[in-house]
Amino acid sequence: MTIGQAAGLKLGKAVRDAFGTALKELGNEFPTVVTVDGDVGNSTRTEVFAKAFPERGFNVGIAESNMVGVAAGLAAAGKIPVVSSFAAFLTCNAYDQIRMCVAYPHLNVKMVGSHAGISIGEDGASQMAIEDIALMSALPGVAVVVPADAPSTKHLVKGMLEHKGPVYMRCGRIDVPEIYGPDSVLTIGKANQLRDGKNLTIIANGLMVGIALDAAVALEAKGITARVLDLHTVSPIDQEAIVKAVKETGRLVVAEEHLPHGGVGSAVASVTAQLAPCPIEFVNIGNTYAESGDPEGLLKKYGLTAEAIVAAAEKVCSR
């Protein structure tokens, strides 16, 4: 994996691994936390928590809709359930239960979708969640969080448990570079500026943050300085940071591992249209399903690269 190399970043753990470890480490601090898993805990890493706290880990089998219903019941009884499966199965198979049993009554359920995006690789389109941000952001009162690396995942898992109300956290499968340090501060609803620049701002989250930082290095060699903003929370969105970026840099590029509609790009465009109109270019997988393949090859084939962000930046600077 070459993501982050141009920016001088070292490869770290996958976000899903960091999620499982953080949940276990927070188990004693949050004694009402329980996990509800759909028989994929070895992949989502909820089994790390369940092995440490076996009386607080529940495997309900391959039945995502029932899994969310069980979690809603536990939340109504005062627990903090963390319900987890592959993002495609959790958000698509159980969407009605998420909508009616969790979002509508605003229950304190934490929903973690693992193996999101096309970087799941060889498992193919049926297991690639590429519309999950759109689905979950559409639900009133549901916070939507996308960590970029292992250290930020640790912070955001704690933030998720402290947050009152439903939260959806998107996790990726593959190892990613470390962007944040152990003392970094991340708050749900507040974007983090990782690099300053005056010619444009690149807004990204998840896997695309490391790629955005690589692109910023390449742009600097061309005489274009780019601010990089990690929009780790899609809902509630940090309007203040977006408006500030527009006023100070004038142009935006939004990069995401998602369909073009309903994701980060749509959310950012909604903010700028109302509060700070400006030229914007978008980098995403396009209006298509992806094929099976190795993760890095898929990212290249579907345009989720530093080169694609550089091209979008040059285009937006010419407008």
C-alpha positions as CSV (number, residue, x, y, z in Angstrom):
1,M,0.0,0.0,0.0
2,T,1.5,3.3,-1.1
3,I,-1.1,5.7,0.4
4,G,0.6,8.3,2.5
5,Q,4.2,7.7,1.3
6,A,4.5,11.0,-0.5
7,A,3.3,12.8,2.6
8,G,5.9,10.8,4.7
9,L,3.3,8.8,6.7
10,K,4.0,5.3,8.1
11,L,1.6,2.5,7.5
12,G,-0.5,1.7,10.6
13,K,-3.4,-0.6,11.6
14,A,-6.7,-0.9,9.8
15,V,-9.5,1.2,11.3
16,R,-11.5,-2.0,12.1
17,D,-8.6,-3.3,14.2
18,A,-8.3,0.0,16.0
19,F,-12.1,-0.1,16.7
20,G,-11.9,-3.5,18.3
21,T,-8.9,-2.6,20.4
22,A,-10.4,0.7,21.5
23,L,-13.7,-0.9,22.5
24,K,-11.9,-3.5,24.7
25,E,-9.8,-0.8,26.3
26,L,-12.9,1.3,27.1
27,G,-14.9,-1.7,28.5
28,N,-14.3,-0.9,32.2
29,E,-14.8,2.8,31.7
30,F,-18.2,2.2,30.1
31,P,-19.7,-0.7,32.1
32,T,-23.0,-0.6,30.2
33,V,-21.5,-1.1,26.8
34,V,-22.5,-4.4,25.2
35,T,-21.8,-5.7,21.7
36,V,-24.3,-7.3,19.3
37,D,-22.8,-9.0,16.4
38,G,-24.1,-10.8,13.3
39,D,-21.6,-13.7,13.3
40,V,-18.8,-11.7,11.8
41,G,-17.1,-10.6,15.0
42,N,-13.8,-12.0,13.9
43,S,-13.9,-9.6,11.0
44,T,-15.5,-6.6,12.6
45,R,-13.3,-7.1,15.7
46,T,-16.1,-7.0,18.2
47,E,-14.8,-10.4,19.2
48,V,-11.9,-8.6,20.9
49,F,-14.3,-7.0,23.3
50,A,-16.5,-10.1,23.6
51,K,-13.5,-12.3,24.6
52,A,-12.5,-9.7,27.3
53,F,-16.1,-9.3,28.5
54,P,-17.9,-12.5,27.5
55,E,-21.0,-11.7,29.5
56,R,-21.4,-8.5,27.5
57,G,-20.9,-9.9,24.0
58,F,-23.9,-11.3,22.0
59,N,-23.8,-13.1,18.7
60,V,-27.3,-13.2,17.2
61,G,-26.3,-15.0,14.0
62,I,-26.6,-13.9,10.4
63,A,-29.7,-11.9,10.9
64,E,-28.9,-8.2,10.6
65,S,-32.5,-6.9,11.0
66,N,-33.0,-9.0,14.2
67,M,-29.6,-7.8,15.4
68,V,-30.6,-4.2,15.2
69,G,-33.9,-5.0,17.0
70,V,-32.0,-6.7,19.8
71,A,-29.7,-3.7,20.1
72,A,-32.7,-1.3,20.2
73,G,-34.2,-3.4,23.1
74,L,-30.9,-3.3,25.0
75,A,-30.7,0.5,24.5
76,A,-34.2,0.9,25.8
77,A,-33.2,-1.1,28.9
78,G,-30.3,1.3,29.6
79,K,-27.4,-0.4,27.9
80,I,-25.1,1.1,25.3
81,P,-25.2,-1.5,22.5
82,V,-22.5,-1.5,19.8
83,V,-24.1,-3.4,16.9
84,S,-21.7,-4.3,14.2
85,S,-21.6,-6.1,10.8
86,F,-20.2,-5.5,7.4
87,A,-21.4,-2.0,6.4
88,A,-23.2,-3.3,3.4
89,F,-25.2,-5.8,5.4
90,L,-25.9,-3.5,8.4
91,T,-27.0,-0.5,6.4
92,C,-28.8,-2.2,3.6
93,N,-30.3,-5.4,5.1
94,A,-31.5,-3.7,8.3
95,Y,-32.3,-0.2,7.1
96,D,-36.0,-0.4,8.1
97,Q,-35.1,-1.6,11.6
98,I,-32.5,1.2,11.9
99,R,-35.0,3.8,10.8
100,M,-38.0,2.7,12.9
101,C,-36.3,1.0,16.0
102,V,-33.2,3.3,16.4
103,A,-33.4,6.6,14.6
104,Y,-37.1,7.4,15.1
105,P,-37.1,6.7,18.9
106,H,-33.6,8.2,19.0
107,L,-32.2,5.3,21.0
108,N,-28.6,5.2,22.2
109,V,-27.4,2.6,19.7
110,K,-23.9,2.7,18.2
111,M,-23.9,1.1,14.7
112,V,-20.5,0.2,13.3
113,G,-20.2,-0.8,9.6
114,S,-17.0,-2.6,8.8
115,H,-15.4,-3.4,5.5
116,A,-16.9,-0.3,3.9
117,G,-16.0,1.0,0.4
118,I,-14.4,-0.6,-2.6
119,S,-11.1,-1.1,-0.7
120,I,-12.7,-4.3,0.7
121,G,-11.1,-5.6,-2.5
122,E,-11.6,-9.2,-3.7
123,D,-14.9,-9.8,-1.9
124,G,-16.7,-7.9,-4.7
125,A,-19.6,-5.5,-5.2
126,S,-22.1,-7.4,-3.1
127,Q,-20.1,-6.6,0.1
128,M,-18.9,-3.1,-0.9
129,A,-20.8,-0.5,1.0
130,I,-20.7,2.5,-1.3
131,E,-24.0,4.1,-0.4
132,D,-23.9,3.7,3.4
133,I,-23.1,7.4,4.1
134,A,-26.0,8.5,2.0
135,L,-28.4,6.1,3.8
136,M,-27.3,6.9,7.3
137,S,-26.9,10.6,6.8
138,A,-30.5,10.7,5.6
139,L,-31.8,9.7,9.1
140,P,-32.6,12.6,11.4
141,G,-30.6,12.6,14.6
142,V,-28.1,9.9,13.6
143,A,-24.4,11.1,13.8
144,V,-22.3,9.7,11.0
145,V,-18.5,9.3,11.6
146,V,-15.7,8.1,9.3
147,P,-12.3,7.7,11.0
148,A,-9.1,8.1,8.9
149,D,-6.6,6.0,10.8
150,A,-6.1,4.0,14.0
151,P,-5.3,6.9,16.4
152,S,-8.3,8.9,15.3
153,T,-10.5,5.8,15.6
154,K,-9.5,5.4,19.2
155,H,-10.6,9.0,20.0
156,L,-13.8,8.7,17.9
157,V,-14.9,5.4,19.5
158,K,-14.8,7.1,22.9
159,G,-16.6,10.0,21.5
160,M,-19.2,7.7,20.0
161,L,-19.8,6.1,23.4
162,E,-20.1,9.5,25.1
163,H,-22.4,10.8,22.5
164,K,-26.1,10.7,23.5
165,G,-28.1,9.2,20.7
166,P,-27.6,6.9,17.7
167,V,-24.2,7.0,15.9
168,Y,-23.0,5.3,12.7
169,M,-19.3,4.7,12.4
170,R,-17.8,3.5,9.1
171,C,-14.7,1.3,9.2
172,G,-12.4,0.1,6.5
173,R,-10.8,-3.3,6.0
174,I,-7.2,-2.6,5.0
175,D,-4.3,-1.2,6.9
176,V,-3.9,2.6,6.4
177,P,-1.2,5.2,7.2
178,E,-1.2,6.9,10.6
179,I,-2.1,10.5,10.3
180,Y,-2.8,11.5,13.8
181,G,-0.6,11.3,16.9
182,P,-1.6,9.8,20.3
183,D,-2.3,13.3,21.7
184,S,-4.5,14.5,18.9
185,V,-7.9,15.8,19.7
186,L,-11.0,14.7,17.7
187,T,-14.5,15.8,18.5
188,I,-17.6,14.5,16.8
189,G,-19.0,17.3,14.7
190,K,-15.7,19.2,14.4
191,A,-13.5,18.8,11.4
192,N,-9.7,18.7,11.7
193,Q,-7.4,20.8,9.6
194,L,-4.3,18.7,8.8
195,R,-2.4,21.1,6.5
196,D,-2.8,24.7,5.6
197,G,-2.8,26.2,2.1
198,K,-4.1,29.3,0.3
199,N,-5.1,28.2,-3.2
200,L,-7.9,25.6,-2.4
201,T,-9.1,23.2,0.3
202,I,-9.2,19.4,-0.1
203,I,-12.0,17.9,2.0
204,A,-11.8,14.2,2.6
205,N,-12.5,11.5,5.2
206,G,-11.6,7.9,5.9
207,L,-9.1,6.3,3.5
208,M,-9.1,9.4,1.3
209,V,-7.4,11.6,3.9
210,G,-4.0,10.0,3.4
211,I,-4.5,10.2,-0.4
212,A,-5.5,13.9,0.0
213,L,-2.3,14.6,1.9
214,D,-0.2,12.9,-0.9
215,A,-2.1,15.1,-3.4
216,A,-1.2,18.2,-1.4
217,V,2.5,17.4,-1.6
218,A,2.2,16.9,-5.4
219,L,0.3,20.1,-5.8
220,E,2.9,22.1,-3.8
221,A,5.6,20.9,-6.3
222,K,3.4,22.6,-9.0
223,G,3.1,25.8,-7.0
224,I,-0.4,25.2,-5.7
225,T,-0.8,25.1,-1.9
226,A,-3.8,23.1,-0.6
227,R,-5.4,23.1,2.8
228,V,-6.5,19.5,3.8
229,L,-9.5,19.1,6.0
230,D,-10.5,15.8,7.6
231,L,-14.3,15.9,7.7
232,H,-14.5,12.8,9.9
233,T,-18.1,13.7,10.9
234,V,-20.5,13.9,8.0
235,S,-23.5,14.5,10.2
236,P,-23.7,16.8,12.1
237,I,-21.5,18.6,9.5
238,D,-19.0,21.3,10.6
239,Q,-20.4,24.2,8.7
240,E,-18.1,26.6,10.3
241,A,-14.9,24.8,9.1
242,I,-16.3,24.6,5.5
243,V,-17.3,28.2,5.3
244,K,-13.9,29.3,6.8
245,A,-12.1,27.1,4.2
246,V,-14.1,28.7,1.4
247,K,-13.5,32.3,2.6
248,E,-9.8,31.7,3.1
249,T,-8.9,29.5,0.0
250,G,-11.8,30.2,-2.4
251,R,-12.2,26.7,-3.9
252,L,-12.9,23.1,-2.8
253,V,-12.1,19.5,-3.9
254,V,-14.1,16.9,-2.0
255,A,-12.7,13.3,-2.1
256,E,-14.6,10.3,-0.8
257,E,-14.7,6.5,-1.2
258,H,-18.5,6.6,-1.9
259,L,-21.0,7.1,-4.7
260,P,-21.3,10.7,-5.9
261,H,-24.8,11.2,-4.5
262,G,-25.6,11.5,-0.8
263,G,-22.0,11.4,0.6
264,V,-19.5,13.9,1.8
265,G,-19.6,15.8,-1.5
266,S,-23.3,16.3,-1.4
267,A,-23.2,17.4,2.2
268,V,-20.4,19.9,1.6
269,A,-22.2,21.2,-1.5
270,S,-25.4,21.8,0.5
271,V,-23.4,23.9,3.0
272,T,-21.6,26.0,0.4
273,A,-24.8,26.5,-1.7
274,Q,-26.5,28.1,1.3
275,L,-23.6,29.8,3.1
276,A,-20.6,30.2,0.9
277,P,-20.9,29.5,-2.9
278,C,-17.6,28.6,-4.6
279,P,-16.2,26.4,-7.3
280,I,-16.1,22.7,-6.3
281,E,-14.8,19.6,-7.9
282,F,-15.6,16.0,-6.7
283,V,-13.5,12.9,-6.5
284,N,-15.5,9.7,-5.9
285,I,-16.0,6.2,-7.4
286,G,-18.5,7.5,-10.0
287,N,-22.0,6.4,-10.6
288,T,-21.2,2.7,-10.8
289,Y,-20.6,-0.5,-8.8
290,A,-17.0,-1.7,-8.7
291,E,-15.6,-5.0,-9.7
292,S,-13.6,-7.5,-7.6
293,G,-9.8,-6.9,-7.3
294,D,-6.9,-6.0,-5.1
295,P,-7.6,-2.9,-3.1
296,E,-4.9,-0.6,-4.5
297,G,-5.8,-1.7,-8.1
298,L,-9.4,-0.8,-7.5
299,L,-8.6,2.6,-6.0
300,K,-6.6,3.3,-9.2
301,K,-9.2,2.0,-11.6
302,Y,-12.0,4.0,-10.0
303,G,-10.1,7.2,-9.7
304,L,-9.5,7.4,-5.9
305,T,-5.9,8.5,-6.2
306,A,-3.6,11.4,-5.5
307,E,-3.3,11.9,-9.2
308,A,-7.1,12.3,-9.5
309,I,-7.2,14.8,-6.7
310,V,-4.4,16.8,-8.3
311,A,-6.3,16.8,-11.6
312,A,-9.4,18.0,-9.8
313,A,-7.5,20.7,-8.0
314,E,-5.9,22.0,-11.2
315,K,-9.4,22.0,-12.8
316,V,-11.0,23.9,-9.9
317,C,-8.1,26.4,-9.8
318,S,-8.7,27.2,-13.5
319,R,-12.4,28.0,-13.0
